[in-house]
Amino acid sequence: MIQRRNRWKLATWSQEQEMLATQLSKQLTIPTLVTKLLIQRGYDNADTIESFLYGTPANMHDPYLLAGMNEAVERILLAKQQGEKVRIYGDYDADGVSSTSLLYFTFAELGLNFDYYIPHRMLEGYGLNKGAIDKAKQEGITLMVTVDTGISAYEEVEYAKLLGIDVVITDHHEPPEQLPQAVAVVNPKQLHCPYPFKGLAGVGVAFKLATALLDGAPMQWSGIVALGTIADLMPLQDENRIIVSYGLAELRKGQQIGFNALAEACGINMAELSAMNIGFGIAPRINAAGRLKHAKQAVELITCSSEQGAIQLATELDHLNKERQLIVETMIQEAETQWQSKLQAVKAAKQPEPNVIVLAQEGWNVGVIGIVASKMLERYYKPVIVFGIDVEKGTAKGSARSIEGFDLHAALTECDSLLEHYGGHQAAAGMTVLIENLPKLEEGLDNLALQWLTEEDWIPKLKIDLACDLQDITLDTIKQLSLLEPFGMTNPSPRVLVKNTNLAERRAIGKEGKHLKLLLKDQQMTLDVIGFGMGDYAKQLSTSEPIEVVGELSINEWNSIRKPQLQLQDLHVQKEQLKVFPSREQFGIIYQYVRKQGVVPKRGVYEKLSKLSGLANVEIDLILEVFEELGFILINSYQIQAVPSPQKKDLASSARYNSAKLQFEAK
C-alpha cells in the first residue's frame, strides 16, 4: 500500500464560478480551462485577466510612487554633476548580483564616475560593514548606493555619515522599527510607502531607480531583472510578471554575452529559455560564486563584453557549482547524523521531538548552509536552521527555512535579544548569534512553533488545480496551459490530478535507479510519467492496482516526436479490499509500537508493523488512517509521529473505522 506523501487539496468549484469561467472565456476568446485557472488565482474579471495575460511596460507603476525615490534620484544626479566617486554596494546572492549588474549598466549609461563592491560572504558577512566603509573612505567614495541590502544598517549608515559618505539605500527586505537615517531609503515595504506593489525583488527596486534615473524603463536589461526576481522567489504577478516575461524574451534573442556563455555551460538552449531554466540552471551557478569564492565573478560575467572572457568566467562558475554540490552532499550527511543523534537523545530522556530543527557545526561552509536547511526541510517538513560555527569569533552564522504557518522573521523578532543580527522574511532568513546563545535560541523557537502551529500545519499540503482523466491530457491542453507562463511563485505551473487510470509499466531509471518512470494506460490513451528522486517506488508498485497521480504537465520531445508528459509530485494506489478486519488487539499493537518509538520513519515501517501484527499492508494502512483521524498520530511524507497526550477516543468514533467495517461486513 502506497500512501500520499501530502494532504491533497483539490480546488473546489461552485456553479457560479463555472458560469463565470465560461462567460469570460467567450468574452476574451481564451480557453475555458485558462479562465478557470485564472479565477482560482484571483483574476475574476476581464480587466484583471487581460492585465495578467497581456501586461506591457506601460502597465508598470510610476517609480516616483516609491517613498524616497525623489531624494535618491536627486542625490545620484548631484554626484554626476559634481564628479563625485560613487560606489554600488551589493549583496552576494543572485538577486544582489543582478541588482549590482543592473546599476552598473545604468550608471555607465549616465556617465557617472563609479565602481561596485560586494562583501565577501565568509569574511565580511551580509550587508554594510564598517570595514567596507573605511575602505570606501580611503578610496575617495562620497556616495554609496546599496542594492538588495541596507534596510537594517542603522549603525553603519551613521558611521558612514561621520566619515563624510552619503548613503542611498535600495532594498526589499522587511524593514526594522528603526530605519537608517540615510539620504534616501527606497523600499516598497516601508510602512509609509504608498507603492502599490510590495513584491519587488532587490533587483526590482534597483530597476525602478534605473527607470527614474533614465526617464524610462530600460527593458533592454530586463533579463537581468528576471534573473534576480526568479532566483529570489518573488511573486510572478503585477509588474514582476511583466518584467520576467519581457526579460525572458530579451534573453532568448541571444544578445547577452554573459547569459549565453552560462546557458551553454549548463546545457540550456537559449532560444527556449524558461523561468525554470533560470531557477534551476543559471541562478545556482550565479550563486555559486558568492557561496564559495566571491560574487564579483558573477557580476563580471553578466557585465562582460568579451565572448572569450564570458566563456572563461562561465566555465569557472560551472566548476564552482559542481564543487558546491559535493560540499552540500557531505554537509547533508553530517546534518542528518547530527539530527538523528538529537532524536535518540530526546527519546532516551522521554522528551518530545523538537519542533524546530537547529543544527550547528564548526567547519560548515556558511555559503551553502541555506541549501542544507532546504534539504532538511524537504525531508522532515519542520522549520530548520543550520549554523556554521566560527570558534575564533565566538559566533555562529545561520540560515533558516520554514514551513507554511511559521513566520521566520516574526519568530526571530521574538528572539531578537539573543541575536547579533538577523534579516529575511516568512519562509527564509539569515542570522548571527553568539555560540553560547544557541541553546536558548533553539528553546525559544521550539516554544514558538509549539504555540503557533496546529496539528494540520505539520503535514505538507499539495494544492491541486484540476482533476482529469487520462483522455483529457493532450498536446492541445498543454498548449492552452502555456498561456499562463512564465510560471513561478504565486503563479505555479498548474498541478493536475489524474484519476481512473491503470499502471502499464514501471521502472527505476538514472544513476543507481534514483528516478521513476511510469506508463499510465486507459483505453486507447497513454501518458509518460517521470518522478525525480522517486525510484524507490518502482519496487513497491504493481501493475495490477489502479493508481492516481498528481503532477505538472509538459511536452516531451524525442526524435521529433512530441508527447504529453507528467512530472510526478505524489501518487496514491487505490485501496485493496481488506482481507481481514483488524481486531482491537491489533489496533493496540500498532499504536503502542508508534507511541513507544515516538517517531517512526516511513521507510520499512510496513514490514515491521506486519511482523508485529500479522496484518497485510492494506489493514495496516486502515489502522494508521483511523489513528490519524482520531488525533493519536501525525503522518507526513517521511515519518509517523505519536501525538503526546492525545485526547481519549474510542475507535468507534472514527468515521474511517466505521465505514471500513461496514464495507467489510457487506462483502
C-alpha positions in Angstrom: 0.0 0.0 0.0 1.4 3.4 -1.0 0.0 6.4 0.8 0.1 10.0 -0.4 3.1 12.0 0.8 1.0 15.1 1.3 -2.5 16.3 2.1 -4.2 16.7 -1.3 -6.2 19.8 -1.6 -8.3 19.8 -4.8 -9.7 23.2 -5.7 -13.4 23.3 -5.3 -15.8 24.9 -7.8 -19.2 26.5 -7.4 -21.8 26.6 -10.2 -21.3 30.4 -10.2 -17.6 30.0 -10.9 -18.2 27.6 -13.7 -20.6 30.1 -15.3 -18.1 32.9 -14.8 -15.3 30.9 -16.4 -17.5 30.2 -19.5 -18.6 33.8 -19.7 -15.0 35.2 -19.5 -13.8 32.6 -22.0 -16.3 33.8 -24.6 -15.7 37.4 -23.8 -11.9 37.2 -24.0 -11.6 34.4 -26.6 -9.4 32.3 -24.5 -9.9 28.6 -23.5 -12.3 27.9 -20.6 -9.5 25.9 -18.9 -7.4 29.0 -18.7 -10.2 31.2 -17.3 -10.9 28.6 -14.7 -7.3 28.6 -13.5 -7.2 32.4 -13.5 -10.3 32.6 -11.4 -8.7 30.2 -8.9 -5.7 32.6 -8.7 -7.8 35.6 -8.0 -8.3 37.1 -11.5 -12.1 37.1 -11.8 -12.9 39.8 -14.3 -11.9 40.8 -17.8 -9.7 43.7 -16.7 -7.6 41.8 -14.3 -7.3 38.8 -16.7 -6.2 41.0 -19.6 -3.7 42.8 -17.4 -2.3 39.5 -16.2 -2.0 37.9 -19.6 -1.1 40.9 -21.8 0.6 43.4 -19.5 3.2 45.6 -21.0 5.7 48.1 -19.6 3.0 50.8 -20.0 1.2 48.9 -17.2 4.1 49.3 -14.7 3.9 51.7 -11.8 5.4 55.1 -11.6 8.8 54.7 -9.9 8.2 58.0 -8.1 5.4 56.4 -6.1 8.2 54.8 -4.1 8.9 56.7 -0.9 12.4 58.2 -1.1 12.8 57.9 -4.9 12.9 61.7 -5.4 15.7 62.1 -2.9 17.6 59.1 -4.3 17.5 60.4 -7.9 18.4 64.0 -6.8 21.5 62.8 -4.8 22.7 60.5 -7.6 22.4 63.2 -10.3 24.1 65.7 -8.0 27.0 63.2 -7.7 27.2 63.1 -11.5 27.1 66.9 -11.7 29.9 67.3 -9.1 32.0 64.5 -10.5 31.9 62.5 -7.2 33.0 59.0 -7.0 30.1 56.7 -6.4 30.1 53.1 -5.2 27.3 50.5 -5.8 27.2 48.3 -2.7 25.6 44.9 -3.4 24.9 41.5 -2.0 26.4 38.2 -2.8 23.3 36.2 -3.9 21.8 36.1 -7.4 19.4 39.0 -6.5 22.3 41.1 -5.2 24.5 40.2 -8.2 21.6 41.1 -10.6 21.0 44.4 -8.8 24.7 45.3 -8.9 24.9 44.5 -12.6 21.8 46.5 -13.4 23.1 49.6 -11.7 26.5 49.0 -13.3 24.8 49.4 -16.7 22.6 52.3 -15.5 25.5 54.3 -14.0 27.6 53.7 -17.1 24.7 55.0 -19.3 24.5 58.1 -17.1 28.3 58.7 -17.3 28.9 58.5 -13.5 32.3 58.0 -12.0 31.5 54.8 -10.2 32.6 51.3 -9.1 30.9 48.4 -7.2 31.6 46.5 -4.1 30.2 43.2 -2.8 31.2 41.9 0.6 32.9 38.6 0.9 30.4 36.2 2.3 32.7 34.3 4.6 35.0 37.1 5.7 32.5 40.0 6.0 29.1 38.6 6.0 25.8 40.1 4.9 25.2 43.8 4.5 27.0 47.1 5.1 30.0 46.8 7.4 32.4 49.3 8.9 35.5 47.8 7.3 34.0 48.3 3.9 33.0 51.8 4.8 36.6 52.6 5.9 37.8 51.2 2.6 35.4 53.4 0.7 36.6 56.5 2.6 40.2 55.6 1.8 39.3 55.3 -1.9 37.6 58.6 -2.2 34.0 57.5 -2.2 31.5 60.2 -1.2 28.2 58.4 -2.1 27.3 54.7 -1.7 24.1 53.3 -3.3 23.1 49.9 -1.7 21.1 47.3 -3.7 19.3 44.4 -2.1 20.7 45.3 1.3 21.0 48.1 3.8 17.5 48.4 5.3 18.8 47.2 8.7 22.1 49.1 8.6 21.3 51.9 11.0 24.7 52.0 12.8 26.7 51.5 9.6 24.9 54.4 7.9 25.6 56.6 11.0 29.3 55.6 10.7 29.4 56.4 7.0 28.0 59.9 7.7 30.7 60.5 10.3 33.3 59.8 7.6 31.5 62.1 5.1 30.0 59.4 3.0 26.3 59.7 2.0 24.2 56.6 1.6 21.2 55.9 -0.6 19.5 52.6 0.3 17.5 50.5 -2.1 16.3 47.2 -0.6 13.2 44.9 -0.4 13.7 43.1 2.8 11.5 43.6 5.8 12.2 46.9 7.4 13.1 47.1 11.2 11.4 49.5 13.5 14.3 51.9 13.4 15.2 52.8 9.8 18.6 54.0 8.8 18.9 57.8 8.6 20.2 57.7 5.0 19.9 60.4 2.4 17.2 58.2 0.9 15.6 54.9 1.7 13.8 53.2 -1.1 11.9 50.1 -0.1 8.3 49.3 -1.0 7.8 47.5 2.3 8.2 50.7 4.4 5.0 51.3 6.3 4.7 54.9 4.9 5.5 53.9 1.3 2.4 54.2 -1.0 3.8 52.0 -3.8 1.0 49.6 -4.9 3.1 46.5 -5.4 5.2 45.2 -2.4 6.6 42.1 -4.1 9.6 43.5 -5.9 12.9 41.7 -5.6 16.0 43.8 -4.7 16.8 44.0 -8.4 13.2 45.1 -9.0 13.7 48.1 -6.7 17.0 48.8 -8.5 15.1 48.6 -11.8 12.6 51.3 -10.5 15.6 53.5 -9.6 17.1 52.9 -13.0 13.7 53.8 -14.6 13.6 57.1 -12.7 17.2 58.0 -13.5 16.8 57.2 -17.2 13.3 58.7 -17.6 12.0 55.4 -18.9 12.1 51.6 -18.1 15.3 50.1 -19.5 13.7 47.0 -20.9 17.0 46.1 -22.7 18.2 44.9 -19.3 15.0 43.2 -18.2 16.7 39.8 -18.5 19.0 40.8 -15.6 15.9 41.8 -13.6 14.2 38.5 -14.5 17.2 36.6 -13.1 17.1 38.2 -9.7 13.3 38.1 -9.5 13.1 34.4 -10.2 16.2 33.4 -8.1 14.8 35.3 -5.1 11.4 33.5 -5.4 9.5 36.7 -5.8 5.8 36.5 -6.8 5.3 36.4 -10.5 2.4 38.8 -10.6 1.8 42.5 -11.2 4.9 44.2 -12.7 7.2 41.2 -11.8 5.3 39.1 -14.3 5.7 41.8 -17.0 9.4 42.2 -16.3 10.1 38.5 -16.2 8.0 37.9 -19.4 9.9 40.6 -21.3 13.2 39.6 -19.7 12.9 36.0 -20.9 12.1 37.2 -24.4 15.1 39.6 -24.3 17.4 36.8 -23.2 16.1 34.4 -25.9 17.4 36.8 -28.5 20.9 35.6 -27.6 22.4 39.1 -27.5 23.5 38.9 -23.8 27.1 37.6 -23.9 27.3 36.5 -20.3 24.0 34.8 -20.2 24.8 33.0 -23.5 28.0 31.6 -22.1 26.4 30.5 -18.8 23.5 28.8 -20.7 26.0 26.9 -22.8 27.9 25.8 -19.7 24.8 24.3 -18.2 23.3 22.8 -21.4 20.4 25.3 -21.8 19.0 26.1 -25.2 18.9 29.9 -25.0 16.2 30.1 -27.7 13.8 28.1 -25.4 14.8 29.7 -22.1 12.2 29.4 -19.4 11.8 30.6 -15.8 12.6 27.1 -14.7 15.9 27.1 -16.6 16.9 30.2 -14.7 15.7 28.9 -11.4 17.4 25.5 -11.6 20.2 26.1 -14.1 21.5 29.7 -14.3 20.8 31.0 -10.8 22.6 28.2 -8.9 25.8 29.0 -10.9 25.5 32.7 -10.3 25.0 31.9 -6.6 28.0 29.6 -6.5 30.4 32.5 -6.9 29.3 34.1 -3.7 28.9 30.9 -1.8 32.4 29.5 -2.5 34.6 32.3 -3.8 33.5 35.9 -4.5 30.3 37.2 -6.1 32.2 39.8 -8.2 33.0 36.9 -10.6 29.2 36.7 -11.3 28.9 40.4 -11.9 31.9 40.3 -14.2 30.2 37.6 -16.2 26.9 39.5 -16.6 28.6 42.7 -17.5 31.3 41.1 -19.7 31.7 42.4 -23.3 34.1 39.7 -24.5 32.8 36.3 -25.7 36.1 34.6 -24.8 36.1 36.2 -21.3 32.5 35.3 -20.7 33.2 31.6 -21.7 36.1 31.5 -19.2 34.0 33.0 -16.4 31.0 30.8 -17.1 33.2 27.7 -17.0 34.6 28.8 -13.7 31.1 29.3 -12.3 30.1 25.9 -13.6 33.1 24.3 -11.8 32.3 26.2 -8.6 28.7 24.9 -8.8 29.9 21.3 -9.1 32.2 21.9 -6.1 29.2 23.4 -4.2 27.1 20.3 -4.9 29.8 18.0 -3.4 30.1 20.2 -0.3 26.4 20.2 0.1 26.1 16.4 -0.2 28.7 16.0 2.6 27.1 18.5 4.8 23.7 17.0 4.4 25.0 13.6 5.6 26.6 15.3 8.6 23.4 17.2 9.3 21.4 14.0 9.1 23.7 12.3 11.6 23.5 15.2 14.0 19.7 15.3 13.8 19.4 11.5 14.4 21.6 11.9 17.4 19.3 14.6 18.8 16.3 12.4 18.2 17.9 9.5 20.1 18.8 11.8 23.0 15.3 13.2 23.4 13.9 9.7 23.1 16.2 8.4 25.8 15.2 11.3 28.0 11.5 10.6 27.2 11.1 14.1 25.9 9.1 15.1 22.8 10.7 15.5 19.5 11.9 19.1 18.8 9.5 21.2 16.7 12.3 23.1 15.1 15.5 21.5 13.6 18.5 23.5 14.8 21.9 22.1 13.7 25.3 23.7 14.2 28.9 22.6 13.5 32.3 24.0 13.2 33.7 24.0 9.7 30.4 24.1 7.9 30.6 26.4 4.9 28.2 29.3 5.6 27.9 29.8 1.9 25.8 26.7 1.4 24.0 26.3 4.8 20.8 27.6 3.3 20.8 24.8 0.8 21.3 22.3 3.5 18.5 23.8 5.5 16.2 23.5 2.5 17.1 19.8 2.0 16.4 19.0 5.7 13.1 20.8 5.5 12.1 18.7 2.4 12.9 15.5 4.4 11.2 16.3 7.7 8.8 19.2 7.0 9.9 21.2 10.0 11.4 24.7 10.3 15.1 24.3 10.0 18.1 26.5 11.0 21.6 25.4 10.0 24.6 27.2 11.6 28.3 27.3 10.7 30.3 27.9 13.9 33.3 30.2 14.0 35.1 29.3 17.2 37.6 32.2 16.9 34.9 34.8 16.7 32.6 33.0 19.2 29.7 33.3 16.8 27.6 31.1 14.6 26.1 32.2 11.2 22.8 30.6 10.4 20.4 30.2 7.5 16.8 29.2 8.1 13.9 27.8 6.0 10.4 27.4 7.2 7.1 25.7 6.6 3.7 27.3 5.9 2.3 28.7 9.2 5.6 29.5 10.9 6.8 33.1 10.1 10.6 33.0 10.5 11.0 36.8 10.5 8.4 37.1 13.2 9.9 34.3 15.2 13.4 35.8 15.1 12.0 39.2 16.1 10.5 37.5 19.2 14.0 36.2 19.9 16.0 39.3 18.9 17.6 39.7 22.3 19.6 36.5 21.6 20.7 37.6 18.1 23.6 39.8 17.0 22.0 40.3 13.6 19.1 38.9 11.5 17.0 39.5 8.5 14.7 37.8 6.0 11.0 37.0 5.6 8.4 34.4 6.4 10.0 31.5 4.5 13.7 32.2 4.7 16.1 34.1 7.0 19.7 34.6 8.0 21.2 35.4 11.3 24.3 35.7 13.5 24.3 34.5 17.1 26.8 34.1 19.9 27.7 30.4 20.3 26.6 30.4 24.0 23.1 31.7 22.9 22.4 28.8 20.5 20.6 26.6 23.1 18.4 29.5 24.3 17.6 30.3 20.7 16.7 26.7 19.9 14.4 26.6 23.0 12.8 29.9 22.2 12.0 28.9 18.6 10.8 25.5 19.6 8.3 27.1 22.1 7.1 29.5 19.4 6.5 26.6 17.0 4.5 24.8 19.6 2.4 27.9 20.2 1.9 28.9 16.6 1.4 25.7 14.7 -1.6 23.4 14.7 -1.6 19.7 14.1 -2.5 20.2 10.4 0.4 22.6 9.9 2.9 19.7 10.3 1.6 17.9 7.3 2.6 19.4 3.9 -0.3 20.4 1.6 -0.3 19.7 -2.1 -2.7 22.1 -3.8 -4.3 20.6 -6.9 -5.8 22.9 -9.6 -7.6 20.4 -11.7 -8.8 16.8 -11.7 -8.9 15.0 -15.1 -9.0 11.6 -16.8 -6.2 10.4 -19.0 -8.1 11.2 -22.2 -8.2 14.9 -21.2 -4.4 15.2 -21.4 -3.5 16.2 -24.9 -0.9 18.4 -26.6 -3.6 21.0 -27.1 -4.4 21.0 -23.4 -0.8 21.7 -22.5 -0.6 24.4 -25.2 -3.6 26.1 -23.6 -2.0 26.0 -20.1 1.2 27.6 -21.5 -0.8 30.9 -21.8 -0.2 31.3 -18.1 3.6 31.3 -18.4 6.0 32.3 -17.0 5.4 30.1 -14.0 6.8 30.8 -10.6 5.9 32.0 -7.1 2.1 32.7 -6.8 1.7 31.6 -10.4 2.8 27.9 -10.3 2.6 25.6 -13.2 -0.9 24.1 -13.0 -1.0 20.9 -10.9 -3.3 18.1 -12.1 -4.8 15.0 -10.5 -5.1 12.1 -13.0 -7.8 9.8 -11.9 -9.3 6.4 -13.1 -6.1 5.1 -14.7 -4.0 2.0 -14.7 -0.3 1.4 -14.4 1.0 -0.3 -17.5 4.8 -0.1 -16.8 7.1 1.0 -14.0 10.8 1.0 -13.7 13.7 2.8 -11.9 15.9 4.9 -14.2 19.0 7.0 -13.9 22.1 6.6 -11.8 21.5 4.0 -9.1 17.9 3.8 -10.1 17.2 7.2 -8.4 14.3 8.2 -10.6 11.0 6.6 -11.5 9.5 6.1 -15.0 5.8 5.1 -15.3 3.5 4.5 -18.2 -0.2 5.0 -17.5 -2.8 3.5 -19.8 -6.5 3.8 -20.1 -8.4 2.5 -23.1 -6.5 4.0 -26.1 -4.6 6.7 -24.2 -1.2 6.5 -22.6 0.8 9.0 -20.6 4.5 9.0 -19.7 5.3 9.9 -16.1 8.7 10.9 -14.6 9.3 11.1 -10.9 12.6 12.6 -10.0 14.1 11.1 -6.8 11.3 8.6 -6.5 13.0 5.5 -7.9 12.2 3.5 -4.7 8.5 3.3 -5.8 9.4 1.1 -8.7 9.7 -2.0 -6.4 6.5 -1.1 -4.4 4.1 -0.5 -7.3 2.1 -3.2 -9.0 0.6 -3.1 -12.5 -2.5 -4.8 -11.1 -3.6 -1.9 -9.0 -5.4 1.3 -10.1 -3.4 4.4 -9.4 -3.9 8.2 -9.0 -1.1 10.6 -9.7 -0.5 14.3 -9.2 2.0 16.4 -11.1 2.7 19.1 -13.7 2.2 18.6 -17.4 4.8 19.3 -20.0 5.7 18.2 -23.5 8.5 15.7 -24.0 10.2 15.8 -27.4 12.3 12.9 -28.6 13.4 12.2 -32.2 10.9 14.9 -33.4 8.0 13.2 -31.7 6.1 15.3 -29.2 4.2 13.6 -26.4 2.5 14.8 -23.2 4.4 14.0 -20.0 3.6 14.4 -16.4 6.3 15.3 -13.8 5.2 13.3 -10.8 4.9 15.0 -7.4 2.7 12.5 -5.5 0.8 9.3 -6.1 -1.8 7.0 -4.4 -2.5 3.4 -5.1 -6.2 2.9 -4.6 -7.1 0.6 -1.8 -7.2 -3.2 -2.0 -10.0 -5.0 -0.3 -9.5 -5.7 3.4 -8.6 -9.4 3.7 -9.5 -9.4 7.4 -10.8 -6.7 9.6 -8.2 -5.8 12.3 -9.1 -6.7 15.9 -8.9 -4.1 18.6 -5.8 -6.0 19.9 -4.1 -5.5 16.5 -5.0 -1.8 16.6 -3.4 -1.7 20.1 -0.2 -3.4 18.9 0.4 -0.9 16.2 -0.5 2.1 18.3 1.7 1.0 21.2 4.7 0.5 18.8 4.3 4.0 17.3 3.8 5.5 20.8 6.8 3.8 22.2 9.0 4.9 19.3 7.7 8.4 19.3 8.8 8.9 15.7 8.9 6.2 13.1 10.5 6.7 9.7 8.1 5.6 6.9 10.7 3.6 5.1 10.4 0.0 6.1 7.6 0.6 8.6 5.0 -1.6 6.9 7.3 -4.6 7.0 7.9 -4.0 10.7 4.3 -3.5 11.6 3.3 -6.5 9.6 5.6 -8.8 11.6 4.3 -7.4 14.8 0.6 -7.6 14.0 0.3 -10.3 11.4 -1.6 -7.9 9.1 -1.2 -7.0 5.5 -0.3 -3.5 4.3 -4.0 -2.7 3.5 -5.1 -3.4 7.0 -2.1 -1.5 8.5 -3.0 1.4 6.2 -6.5 1.4 7.6 -5.3 1.4 11.2 -2.9 4.3 10.6 -5.7 6.3 8.9 -8.0 5.7 11.9 -5.4 6.8 14.4 -4.6 9.9 12.3 -8.3 10.8 12.2 -8.6 10.4 16.0 -5.6 12.6 16.6 -3.4 9.9 18.0 -0.7 10.2 15.4 0.6 12.6 12.7 1.7 11.3 9.3 3.8 13.3 6.8 5.9 12.4 3.8 8.7 10.8 5.7 7.5 9.7 9.2 4.7 8.7 11.6 4.8 10.6 14.9 2.9 9.9 18.1 0.9 12.8 19.4 1.9 13.4 23.1 -1.1 13.0 25.5 -3.9 12.8 22.9 -7.5 13.1 23.9 -9.0 9.7 24.7 -11.4 8.5 21.9 -13.0 5.1 21.1 -12.3 3.5 17.8 -16.0 3.6 17.0 -15.9 7.4 17.0 -13.8 7.3 13.8 -15.8 7.7 10.6 -13.0 5.8 8.7 -13.2 2.9 11.1 -17.0 2.7 10.8 -17.1 2.9 7.0 -14.4 0.3 6.6 -16.2 -2.0 9.0 -19.5 -1.7 7.1 -17.8 -2.3 3.8 -16.0 -5.4 5.1 -19.2 -6.8 6.6 -21.1 -6.2 3.4 -18.7 -8.5 1.4 
